[in-house]
Amino acid sequence: MPPTFDLLVIGDANPDVIVGPLDSPLAFGQREQLIDSGALTLGGSAAITACGAARLGLRVAFAGRVGDDGAGHYMRDRLAAHGVDVGALHLDKSLPTPLTVIVTRGEDRAILTSPGTLAATSGRDVPPHLLTSARHIHAASFFLMPRLAADLPGLFSTARAAGATTSLDTNDDPSGRWDRTALAPVLADTDLLLPNAAEAHRLAGTDGTSVAAAAELLAHRVPLVAVKNGADGALCHDGRTLLTTAGVRVTPVDAVGAGDSFNAGFLAARLADRPIAEALDLAAACGALSTRAAGGTTAQPTWDEALRACVISPAGRATPGTLPQLPPGGAP
């Protein structure tokens, strides 16, 4: 029986309130500071990745937990509007939906999160039939959800036994501990690791060395590592070969969620059986194109839009894409 979904995404879903840019230090003492823009938008690394993948044409399901409140219903409605199946997004009657406030300043940002249901999210929120009816399982925000983190090795093992592939984006660790011992069991069943450059260094323990060195070290723990490297593009390593892409040059409006859109692009390309080098180009294009508007999902590209931008010339400029088109109906 063919898989019901191309992709199951497990993890965090919360509204983002994005304000900025802030051109001076954040002031307390009941001071009011004016900024140029503010937006309420769909957030959470897992949720943004799910929306990006659906935008690229994948059949996507989401599993997680939000509160049975206005913010939770907002997230459920927005995910569904992006074409994501939300049958496994549980509404918790006792805990509130997580909420994140993002203050931007130049290319940097401060992120304040009220965890709400994050600590209560666990493997019990993932229906077993979804693990065995999706081609690929992606999990995000490992360090924000300790109960889910503890259950991920079993979830990934079940999925792989059913023939699925797996990926993980740990995202940041607010505690600063970066417990690699706790991470080891899930990495044993992870096919693809998707950190950004700073996260790659913390996970590998290689601060002060090159991003490529961190990726190579991590590639001895998982079969493939793809690292988001901001304006410098991206790179990936399989333990033997290093591949890089310069990325796509755009004038960014908001970089929130760019890494999650990169994840969606890489997964869509690999699920369409594209070579790793092409997947890296397309992922970098998806990440860059997503920054053209405020919020993580507003400017996420379609498959055709990403194809047109994803091939990079030696000078680092986008040239017309040459990746084969997907069959009618999207990717894959």
N, C-alpha and C positions, 0 to 999 in steps of 0.2 A: 504494500500500500504506500503510495507516495506521501512524503511529508506534508503536513498541513501548513506549516510555516517555514519560510526560509530562515528566519531569525527569531529567537526568543531572547529578550533583554530582561535581565534581573537587576533590581537595584533601586536607586533613589529617584523620587519624583516630588518636586516642590515648586511653588511659585518663586520666581526671582523678581525682586524689586531692584532695578538698576538705576543708579543716579550718578551724575557726573557730567563732565570731568571736574574734579575738585582741584583748584589751582593753588590751594594753601593748606596747611595742616588742619586736620579735623579738629574743630573747636568744641570744647565743653563749656560749662558755666552758663548753660541755657542760651548760648549764642546761636543765632539763626544764620546759616550760610546759603547763598543762592547759587545754584548750578544751572547749566544750560538745558539739561534734559533729564527726564525720568520716565521709566517704563515698567509696567507690570507684564511679565511674560512667563512662559513655561520654562521651568528650570529643572536642575538635577542632571548629573552627567548621564545616567542611564536613560532618562526620559528624552534628553536632547539627541542622544545617539539613536534611540528608537525612531524619533521623528525624521532624522536625517536619512536613515535607512529606508523608511517608508517613502520619503520623497524621491529616493533613487530607484524605487520600484520594487523593493523587497516586500514580501508578505511577513509582517512583523507582529509579534505578540509581546505584551509587557506583563511582568509579574513583580509585584511589590505591595507596599502598604502606605496608605494616606489616611488622614482623619476623615470622619463622617461630618465634615463641616464645609463652609463655603469654599475654602481654599482647596480641599480635597475634591469637591465636585468640579471646581474650575480645572484642576489637573486632569481629572477623568475626561471631561468634555473636550479639552484642548488636545489631549492625546488621540482621542477618537476622531476629532476633526482632521488630524494629520494622517489618518488612515491606519492607526495602530489599534490592534485588538486589545481591549482593556478588560476582558472577562476575568483575568486573574489579578487585577488591581483592587486589593481588598480595602474596604472602608472600615476603619477602626473607630468604634463608638466611645472609646475611653481616652484616646490620645489625640492631640491636634496634628494637623498636617505640618511637616517641616516648612520653614520659611527662611529664605536667604535674602539678605540685603547686600548688594554689590556696589561699592563706591569706586568709581574709576578715576584714575589720574594718569594722563598720558597713556602709555602702553601697559601700565601696571594697574592693579586693582586690589582692594581689600575686600574680603568676603566674610560676612557675619551670618552664621546659621543657627537658628533655633531648631534643635534636632527632632522634636515631636515624635513621630512614629519610627524614626530611623533605628533607634535602639531595640524596638520591638520586632522589626522585620526579621524574618528567619526563613529557613528552608521550607517551613510549613506553608508559607505563602506561595510556593511554587507547585502547582498541580503536577503530579507525576506524568500525566499524559502529555503535558507540554514538553517535558524533557525528552520524550521519545517520539515526538511528532514534529520536531524542528531540525533543520539541517545544521544549524549553528547556534550555540548558546554564548551570550556575552553578559558579563557581570561588571558592575562599576562601583566605585566608592567603597572599596573593601574596608578601609579603616573607619568609616562612619557607621558601619552596621556590624557590630561584633558578633551578634547571634547569627546573622546571615553568613559572615565570614567563616565562622566555625562549621557551618553546614555546607559551604561551597565545595569542599573536596568530594563529599558524597554526591552532591548534585551533578558536578562535572563528571564524576566517574560513571554515574548512571547514564548521562547523556552520551558519553563516548562509547559506552558498551552498546548503545543503540545505534551507533554509527555517526553521531554528530561530532563536529569539531567545536572547540571552545576558545574563548578569549577573555582577557581580564584587563581592565584599566583601574588600577588601585586608586588613582587620584591622590590628593594630599593626605597626610596624616596629621590632624590637628594636635595630637598629643606630642608629636615630634619624636616618637620612639622608633617608628619604622621597624616593627618587630618582624625580622626576616624569618625567625623560627616559626612564628604563627603563620607566615605566608607560605612556607615551604610545602605543606601538604596540598594546597590548592595548585601551586605551580607544577606539581607532579602530574596533574591532569589538565594543564593549560597548554594549548597549542600555540597561542599568540598572546604576547604581552604588549600593552600599548601605553607606556608612560610618556610624559613629557620629559624634557631634558633634565630639569631639576629633580623630578621624581626618579628618573633612571639613576642619577648619581646617588640619591639617598637609598634606593633599593639595592644598588650594587656596592655601596660603601666606597665610592670612588671620587669623592669631592676633591677637586684640584687636578683631575685628569681630564682627558677629552671625553666628549659625549660618546664618540665611537668606542672608546675603551670601556665605558660603562655598558654600552649595548652588547659588546662582544662578551663581556663577563656574564651578563644576564642571559645571553644566548646559549650558555652552557647549562642553564637551568630549565629553559623552555625551548621548543624547536625554532621559534621565530620571535624576534623583538622588533617592533616598529616604534621609533621615537620621534615625537613632535618637537621641533626645535625652533619654534617661533618664526621670526623673519628670515632665519637661515634655512628654512625649508624643513626637511625631515630626512631620516635615515633608517635603515633596517639592517639587521644582522642575523644570520642563521647559524653562527658559530664557526663558519668558514669564510663567508663572503660578506663584505660591507657594500651596501648600495646607498646612494644618496640622491636627493632631488633638491633643486634650488627653490622649488615652490613657485607659486603664481603671484605675480606682482599686482596688488590691488591697493586702493586707498582705503584703509580700514576706518570704519565708523565705530565698531564695537567688537572686541575680540572674545567676548563671553561665549563659551560653547564651541569655539573654533576647534579645540582638540577633540571634542565629542563628534563634531561633523567629520573631522579627519577619520575617526574610528569608523563611522558609518561608511565612508568612501572606501576604506581599505577592505572592510568586510564585504561590501557589495561587489567589489572587483574580484576578490578571491572566490566568492560564491559563484561568480560568473566565469570561473576557471581562468582568469587572467594571470599571467606571470607576475612574480613578486615585484619586479621593477615597474611594471605598468600599474600595479595596485598602489605602489608608493606614490607615483605621479598623480594618480586620480585622487588618492586620499589627501595629498597636499593641496590639490585644487579645491576639493570640497571644503577643507578647513579655511583656506584663504577666501573663497567666495562667500562663506557664511558670515564674514566680518563686514559685509557691505551695508548692513542695517543693524539697528539696535536689537539686542536679544539674541538668544542662541539659535532660534529656529526660523526667524523671519526671512532670512536670505539664503537658507540652505538650497543648494542647487539641485536640479533634476539630473538624471543620468546624462542626457544629451548636453546640458550646460557644462557639466564637469568634463565630458569628453572633449568639448571644444577648447577647454583651457588647460588640460592636464599634461600635455607634452611640452617640455621645457627645452628651449634652445640653449646652446652653450653660454650665451650671454645672459641667461636667466630670464628671458622674456617668454611669455606664453605664445605658442604657435598653434595652428589648428590641430586638433586632436586626431590621432590616427588609430586609436583603439577600435576594434571591431564593434559595430552596433550590436545591442542585445536583440534577442528575438522579440517580435511584437508582444506587448503586454508587460515589458519592463525587465528588470534584472531580478534573478537570472531567468 
